[in-house]
Amino acid sequence: MKTMSVGEFKAHFSQVLKEVEKGEKIGITFGRKKEVKAFLVPKEENKEPRKLGILEGQAGYFMNDNFKLTSEEEFGI
């Protein structure tokens, strides 16, 4: 895994995204101690539906056909 400061990340944003596309994981550091505050990792393509974990086969969900959210509710505006 490669690390870089916020300043380096901002200056080389496009190149960093190309590296991540190729599978590189990058830690973003910040502050005097250069602590890693975030990770930039490649997107995983899910080919199988996500499972409910420990509740698999024991729980589920449904929504009524008339279920609607306002944009404020949906996006937390």
PyMOL commands that set and color helices and strands:
alter all, ss='L'
color gray80, all
select helices_A, chain A and resi 6-11+13-21+53-55+71-75
alter helices_A, ss='H'
color red, helices_A
select strands_A, chain A and resi 2-5+26-30+35-40
alter strands_A, ss='S'
color yellow, strands_A
deselect
rebuild
show_as cartoon
